[in-house]
Amino acid sequence: MTGAAARYDGPVLEVTDLVKHFSTGSGVRSGSGVVRAVDGVSFTIGPGEILGLVGESGSGKSTVGRCVTRLVEPTSGSIKLLGTEISHLSRRAMRPLRRQVHIVFQDPYSSLNPRLTIGQIVGEPMRLHRTASGKELDRRVAEMLEKCGLRSELRDRYPHELSGGQRQRVGLARALALEPSLVIADEPVSALDVSVQASILNLITDLQRDMGFSCLFITHDLSVVEYISDEIAVMYLGKIVEKTSRERLFRDPQMPYTQSLLTAAPVPDPVVQRARTRVVLRGDIPSPLDPPSGCPFHTRCPVAVDRCTVEVPPLVGVTSPDHLVACHLVDRDTGAPDVPAAAAAQGSVETALPHGAV
């Protein structure tokens, strides 16, 4: 950590009631409306913690990451980075704080400037923030490339000359060049082969252990989030519907949506995999242009009741104070309803997915 971060002992990131709505404009064809991409999200990341943010495509998780980095202006809510409110800071006021938060994008090719060499890309944050120049800049670039598993001779090459895994390592080196307190990793391995994914995940965990940064890890892959996260938050249609530790989420999921996600994720044991059943959710995730009333998941939930259609469930602690769930049917004492049994009664259960499907 650098500067103020080294003297700050509170949460690295505090997000409270974050909202991001996009206007669709108006016109004869498109009409007008508001896309509720993020609709009241709250979470905290402590020093050295990795929070996994998981959900289907369209759930709003990438928008959360872009709001946190101020690449997208939030509609409302609070974002505190190292205790400083940044949700509506000007570009000038935000500039010094950008040293403390960096992002790793999903596509390791389009996120790199094709006109710059690898050395220039990794050194650019140091040059812009004036933390190094000349021989010191060259030394620190070489050191950062080595930390990320890249040979020093690659510094004179261009992004198109590297493999996908090497390009993502360059993206990591650039994000960590200023030793930030917080890294937003937005689907950093989804575009890579499985074997390369494993090496990048191991690299991130090694770097996080050595450098001590906190991380918001955004993904749709449950096996990835189980491997890398300390805590996990599950998003659905712009809201967090369950949040707890990694161990508790996979051992005792409470929210019906979380239970259905876990039944769809394959396990490496073929005997167990063949014996498992999958809860098949009805229909597709609703449009954020016209979200359903009440609980956002009730249109697909096999155990929904009338209350779910009219009343939004609060995100509250159940079974333990640090296991937060947004569901009317989860009892504080007895826990979650049996979603697979309810789905079976409706004929919404099938055999487990083939190995490798998610």
C-alpha positions as CSV (number, residue, x, y, z in Angstrom):
1,M,0.0,0.0,0.0
2,T,1.1,3.6,-0.6
3,G,0.5,7.0,0.9
4,A,-2.8,7.3,2.8
5,A,-3.5,3.7,2.3
6,A,-0.6,2.7,4.5
7,R,-2.0,4.8,7.4
8,Y,-5.6,3.7,7.0
9,D,-6.8,0.8,9.1
10,G,-10.6,0.7,8.1
11,P,-12.3,-1.1,5.3
12,V,-10.7,-0.7,1.9
13,L,-14.1,-0.4,0.1
14,E,-17.5,0.4,1.5
15,V,-20.5,0.4,-1.0
16,T,-23.9,1.4,0.3
17,D,-27.2,1.4,-1.6
18,L,-25.4,1.7,-4.9
19,V,-27.8,2.4,-7.8
20,K,-27.0,2.7,-11.5
21,H,-29.8,3.3,-14.0
22,F,-29.3,3.8,-17.7
23,S,-31.8,5.8,-19.8
24,T,-32.7,4.2,-23.1
25,G,-33.6,7.6,-24.6
26,S,-36.7,8.1,-26.7
27,G,-37.8,7.4,-30.2
28,V,-40.4,5.9,-32.4
29,R,-38.7,2.5,-32.4
30,S,-37.0,2.3,-29.0
31,G,-39.5,4.2,-26.9
32,S,-38.2,5.4,-23.6
33,G,-37.4,3.8,-20.2
34,V,-34.8,3.1,-17.6
35,V,-32.5,0.1,-17.4
36,R,-32.1,-0.7,-13.7
37,A,-28.7,-2.3,-14.0
38,V,-27.8,-1.9,-10.3
39,D,-30.6,-1.4,-7.9
40,G,-29.4,-0.9,-4.3
41,V,-26.2,-2.9,-3.7
42,S,-24.2,-2.8,-0.5
43,F,-21.1,-4.6,0.6
44,T,-17.7,-4.0,2.3
45,I,-14.3,-5.4,1.5
46,G,-11.6,-5.4,4.2
47,P,-7.8,-5.2,3.9
48,G,-6.5,-8.2,2.0
49,E,-9.9,-9.7,1.4
50,I,-11.2,-11.2,-1.9
51,L,-15.0,-10.7,-2.4
52,G,-16.4,-12.8,-5.3
53,L,-19.4,-11.3,-7.1
54,V,-21.2,-14.0,-9.0
55,G,-24.4,-14.1,-11.1
56,E,-25.9,-14.7,-14.5
57,S,-25.1,-12.4,-17.5
58,G,-27.2,-9.3,-17.1
59,S,-27.3,-9.4,-13.3
60,G,-25.3,-6.1,-13.1
61,K,-22.1,-7.3,-11.6
62,S,-19.8,-5.7,-14.2
63,T,-21.6,-2.4,-13.8
64,V,-20.9,-2.5,-10.0
65,G,-17.2,-2.9,-10.8
66,R,-17.2,0.0,-13.2
67,C,-19.1,2.2,-10.8
68,V,-16.5,1.4,-8.1
69,T,-13.7,2.5,-10.4
70,R,-15.7,5.5,-11.5
71,L,-15.5,4.4,-15.1
72,V,-19.3,4.8,-14.9
73,E,-21.0,7.5,-12.9
74,P,-23.4,6.0,-10.3
75,T,-26.9,7.3,-10.2
76,S,-27.0,7.3,-6.4
77,G,-25.5,5.6,-3.3
78,S,-22.2,5.8,-1.5
79,I,-18.8,4.5,-2.5
80,K,-16.0,4.9,0.0
81,L,-12.5,4.1,-1.0
82,L,-10.1,4.0,2.1
83,G,-12.7,6.1,4.0
84,T,-13.0,8.8,1.2
85,E,-16.4,9.3,-0.5
86,I,-15.7,9.0,-4.2
87,S,-19.2,8.4,-5.7
88,H,-19.4,11.9,-7.2
89,L,-15.9,13.3,-7.1
90,S,-14.7,15.4,-10.0
91,R,-12.0,14.0,-12.3
92,R,-9.4,16.3,-10.8
93,A,-10.3,15.3,-7.2
94,M,-10.5,11.6,-8.2
95,R,-7.0,11.5,-9.9
96,P,-4.9,11.0,-6.7
97,L,-7.2,8.2,-5.5
98,R,-6.9,6.3,-8.8
99,R,-3.5,5.1,-7.6
100,Q,-5.4,3.0,-5.1
101,V,-7.9,1.3,-7.4
102,H,-7.3,-0.4,-10.7
103,I,-9.2,-2.8,-12.9
104,V,-8.4,-6.0,-14.9
105,F,-10.7,-6.3,-17.8
106,Q,-12.3,-9.5,-19.3
107,D,-10.8,-9.2,-22.8
108,P,-7.0,-9.2,-22.5
109,Y,-6.6,-8.0,-26.1
110,S,-9.0,-5.1,-26.5
111,S,-8.0,-3.7,-23.1
112,L,-4.4,-3.1,-24.2
113,N,-3.3,-0.3,-26.5
114,P,-2.1,-2.0,-29.7
115,R,0.3,0.9,-30.5
116,L,2.3,0.6,-27.3
117,T,4.9,-2.0,-26.4
118,I,4.4,-4.2,-23.4
119,G,7.0,-2.2,-21.5
120,Q,5.2,1.1,-22.3
121,I,1.8,-0.4,-21.3
122,V,3.1,-1.5,-17.9
123,G,5.0,1.7,-17.3
124,E,2.2,4.0,-18.3
125,P,0.5,4.2,-14.8
126,M,3.9,5.1,-13.2
127,R,4.6,7.7,-15.8
128,L,1.2,9.3,-15.6
129,H,1.3,9.4,-11.8
130,R,4.9,10.5,-11.8
131,T,6.1,7.7,-9.4
132,A,9.1,6.7,-11.6
133,S,11.0,7.8,-14.6
134,G,14.2,7.0,-16.6
135,K,16.2,4.0,-15.3
136,E,14.0,3.7,-12.2
137,L,10.9,3.3,-14.5
138,D,12.7,0.6,-16.5
139,R,13.7,-1.3,-13.4
140,R,10.2,-1.3,-11.9
141,V,8.7,-2.4,-15.2
142,A,11.1,-5.3,-15.4
143,E,10.3,-6.2,-11.8
144,M,6.6,-6.1,-12.4
145,L,6.8,-8.3,-15.5
146,E,8.9,-10.8,-13.5
147,K,6.3,-10.9,-10.7
148,C,3.6,-11.6,-13.3
149,G,5.5,-14.5,-14.9
150,L,6.7,-12.7,-18.1
151,R,10.2,-12.7,-19.5
152,S,11.9,-9.4,-19.6
153,E,12.5,-9.7,-23.4
154,L,8.8,-9.4,-24.0
155,R,8.8,-5.7,-23.0
156,D,9.7,-4.7,-26.5
157,R,6.8,-6.7,-28.1
158,Y,3.3,-5.5,-28.9
159,P,0.1,-7.1,-27.6
160,H,-0.7,-8.9,-30.9
161,E,2.5,-10.8,-30.6
162,L,1.5,-12.4,-27.3
163,S,-0.9,-15.3,-26.4
164,G,-4.1,-14.7,-24.5
165,G,-2.6,-15.8,-21.2
166,Q,0.4,-13.5,-21.7
167,R,-1.8,-10.6,-22.5
168,Q,-3.8,-11.1,-19.3
169,R,-0.6,-11.2,-17.4
170,V,0.3,-7.8,-18.9
171,G,-3.1,-6.5,-17.8
172,L,-2.4,-7.7,-14.3
173,A,1.1,-6.1,-14.3
174,R,-0.4,-2.8,-15.5
175,A,-3.1,-2.9,-12.8
176,L,-0.6,-3.7,-10.0
177,A,2.2,-1.3,-11.2
178,L,1.2,1.4,-8.6
179,E,0.7,-1.2,-5.8
180,P,-3.0,-0.3,-5.4
181,S,-5.1,-1.1,-2.3
182,L,-8.0,-2.5,-4.4
183,V,-8.1,-4.4,-7.7
184,I,-11.3,-5.0,-9.6
185,A,-11.0,-8.2,-11.6
186,D,-13.9,-8.3,-14.1
187,E,-14.2,-11.8,-15.5
188,P,-10.4,-12.0,-15.9
189,V,-10.2,-15.7,-16.9
190,S,-13.5,-16.2,-18.8
191,A,-11.9,-15.6,-22.3
192,L,-9.0,-18.1,-21.6
193,D,-8.5,-21.8,-22.0
194,V,-9.0,-23.9,-18.9
195,S,-5.3,-24.6,-18.3
196,V,-4.5,-21.0,-18.7
197,Q,-7.3,-20.0,-16.4
198,A,-5.7,-22.1,-13.6
199,S,-2.3,-20.4,-14.0
200,I,-3.8,-16.9,-14.0
201,L,-5.9,-17.7,-10.9
202,N,-2.8,-19.1,-9.1
203,L,-0.9,-15.9,-10.1
204,I,-3.6,-13.7,-8.7
205,T,-3.7,-15.5,-5.4
206,D,0.1,-15.4,-5.2
207,L,0.3,-11.7,-6.0
208,Q,-2.6,-11.0,-3.5
209,R,-0.7,-12.8,-0.8
210,D,2.6,-11.0,-1.5
211,M,1.3,-7.5,-2.1
212,G,-1.7,-7.5,0.2
213,F,-4.2,-5.8,-2.0
214,S,-8.0,-6.3,-1.7
215,C,-10.0,-7.6,-4.6
216,L,-13.5,-7.5,-6.0
217,F,-13.5,-10.6,-8.2
218,I,-16.4,-10.6,-10.7
219,T,-17.3,-13.9,-12.4
220,H,-20.2,-16.1,-13.5
221,D,-18.1,-19.3,-12.9
222,L,-18.9,-20.9,-9.5
223,S,-15.8,-23.1,-9.5
224,V,-13.6,-20.1,-10.0
225,V,-15.3,-18.1,-7.3
226,E,-15.1,-21.0,-4.9
227,Y,-11.4,-21.3,-5.5
228,I,-10.4,-17.7,-5.1
229,S,-12.8,-15.9,-2.8
230,D,-13.0,-15.3,0.9
231,E,-16.6,-14.1,0.8
232,I,-19.2,-14.5,-2.0
233,A,-22.1,-12.2,-3.0
234,V,-24.7,-13.6,-5.4
235,M,-26.4,-11.0,-7.6
236,Y,-29.7,-11.3,-9.4
237,L,-31.3,-8.6,-11.6
238,G,-29.3,-5.7,-10.0
239,K,-29.5,-6.8,-6.4
240,I,-27.4,-8.9,-4.0
241,V,-29.7,-11.8,-2.9
242,E,-27.2,-13.7,-0.7
243,K,-23.8,-12.9,0.8
244,T,-21.7,-15.0,3.2
245,S,-18.3,-16.8,3.5
246,R,-17.2,-19.1,0.7
247,E,-17.4,-22.2,3.0
248,R,-20.9,-21.5,4.2
249,L,-22.3,-20.6,0.8
250,F,-21.3,-23.9,-0.8
251,R,-22.1,-25.9,2.3
252,D,-25.5,-24.4,3.2
253,P,-27.0,-22.1,0.5
254,Q,-30.2,-20.4,1.6
255,M,-31.5,-18.3,-1.3
256,P,-33.5,-20.5,-3.8
257,Y,-31.6,-18.8,-6.7
258,T,-28.3,-19.7,-5.1
259,Q,-29.4,-23.3,-4.6
260,S,-30.4,-23.6,-8.2
261,L,-27.1,-22.2,-9.4
262,L,-25.1,-24.7,-7.3
263,T,-27.1,-27.6,-8.7
264,A,-26.1,-26.5,-12.2
265,A,-22.4,-26.4,-11.4
266,P,-20.5,-29.7,-12.2
267,V,-18.4,-31.5,-9.6
268,P,-15.1,-33.3,-10.4
269,D,-16.2,-36.6,-9.0
270,P,-18.0,-38.5,-11.8
271,V,-19.9,-40.8,-9.3
272,V,-21.3,-37.8,-7.4
273,Q,-22.0,-35.9,-10.6
274,R,-24.1,-38.8,-12.1
275,A,-26.1,-39.0,-8.9
276,R,-26.9,-35.2,-8.7
277,T,-30.0,-33.6,-10.0
278,R,-30.4,-30.1,-11.4
279,V,-33.1,-27.5,-10.7
280,V,-34.3,-26.1,-14.0
281,L,-35.4,-22.5,-13.6
282,R,-38.5,-21.4,-15.5
283,G,-37.9,-18.9,-18.3
284,D,-35.1,-16.3,-18.6
285,I,-33.9,-13.6,-16.3
286,P,-36.4,-10.7,-16.6
287,S,-35.4,-7.5,-18.4
288,P,-33.9,-4.8,-16.2
289,L,-36.1,-2.4,-18.3
290,D,-39.2,-3.9,-16.7
291,P,-38.2,-5.8,-13.5
292,P,-41.0,-7.7,-11.7
293,S,-42.6,-6.4,-8.6
294,G,-41.7,-7.8,-5.2
295,C,-38.8,-10.3,-5.1
296,P,-37.0,-10.1,-8.4
297,F,-36.6,-13.9,-8.5
298,H,-40.3,-14.8,-7.9
299,T,-41.1,-15.2,-11.6
300,R,-38.7,-18.2,-11.8
301,C,-38.7,-19.4,-8.2
302,P,-40.2,-22.9,-7.6
303,V,-41.2,-22.1,-4.0
304,A,-42.5,-18.5,-4.5
305,V,-45.7,-17.5,-2.6
306,D,-48.1,-14.6,-3.0
307,R,-46.0,-12.4,-0.7
308,C,-43.0,-12.7,-3.0
309,T,-44.9,-11.1,-5.8
310,V,-45.7,-7.8,-4.0
311,E,-43.1,-7.3,-1.3
312,V,-39.3,-6.8,-1.8
313,P,-37.4,-9.0,0.7
314,P,-34.7,-7.2,2.7
315,L,-31.2,-8.5,2.8
316,V,-30.9,-9.7,6.4
317,G,-28.9,-12.2,8.5
318,V,-30.3,-15.7,8.8
319,T,-28.9,-18.7,10.7
320,S,-26.0,-16.5,11.5
321,P,-25.5,-12.7,11.5
322,D,-22.9,-12.8,8.7
323,H,-25.0,-14.9,6.4
324,L,-27.2,-12.4,4.5
325,V,-30.2,-13.6,2.5
326,A,-33.0,-11.7,0.6
327,C,-35.9,-14.2,0.8
328,H,-39.2,-14.2,2.5
329,L,-39.2,-18.0,2.9
330,V,-35.9,-18.4,4.7
331,D,-36.6,-18.8,8.4
332,R,-34.0,-17.3,10.9
333,D,-34.1,-20.6,12.9
334,T,-34.8,-23.4,10.4
335,G,-33.1,-21.9,7.3
336,A,-34.0,-22.4,3.7
337,P,-36.8,-24.2,2.0
338,D,-36.0,-27.4,0.1
339,V,-35.8,-26.0,-3.5
340,P,-35.0,-29.3,-5.3
341,A,-38.0,-31.1,-3.7
342,A,-40.3,-28.2,-4.6
343,A,-38.9,-28.2,-8.2
344,A,-39.4,-31.9,-8.4
345,A,-43.0,-31.6,-7.5
346,Q,-43.4,-29.1,-10.3
347,G,-41.5,-31.2,-12.8
348,S,-38.6,-28.8,-12.9
349,V,-35.8,-31.2,-12.1
350,E,-33.6,-33.1,-14.6
351,T,-30.5,-35.1,-14.4
352,A,-27.2,-33.3,-13.8
353,L,-25.5,-31.4,-16.6
354,P,-22.7,-33.1,-18.5
355,H,-19.2,-32.5,-17.1
356,G,-17.9,-29.1,-18.0
357,A,-21.3,-27.4,-18.4
358,V,-22.2,-24.4,-16.3
